């Protein structure tokens, strides 16, 4: 990933972890879509937690 993209992905992952998110996955999708350079996914155990992560 490019430097700015990697920095933003790292920031998003750390924010998810701070909110106790789990099953964290970051995908580099450059070259696959013009929509984004990366997608970050994570899970939460309750609706309240998921809203806090979002």
N, C-alpha and C positions, 0 to 999 in steps of 0.2 A: 504494500500500500504506500501511497505517497505520504510524505511527512505530515502535511496538515490533516489528511484523512486518518492516519495512524494516531495522531494526537487526539482527534475527536473521538475515535473509537475507544481509546484508552480512557478518556474522560467519561464516556458513557458507561463503560464497564465498571469503573470505580464507583460511579454514582449508583449503579445497580447493586453492587456489593455492599455499599454503605446502607442501603435500604433493605438488606438481607435477602436480596434476590438470589435465585439459584438456577441451575441448568443454563448458565450463561454461554451463549454462542455468538461469535462475531464472524461474519462471512464477507470476504472480499469479492464483490460482484462487478468490479471494473471489467469492461469488455463483454459483459453479459447483458447489461441494461444501461440505458442512458439516464435512468431515474436516479440512481445513487451509486456511490463508490463502495459503500459497505452497508450491511444490515446488522443490527445488534438485537438479539433476542434474549429474554430471560423470563423466568417464571416467579410467581409469588404464591404463597399458601392461602391467602385470604383476599377478598375483594378490596379491603382497605389497604393492604400491602401493595397490591397491583396498582391501585390508584396513586399511591405514594411514589412508586417506581416510575410511573408514566409521567 
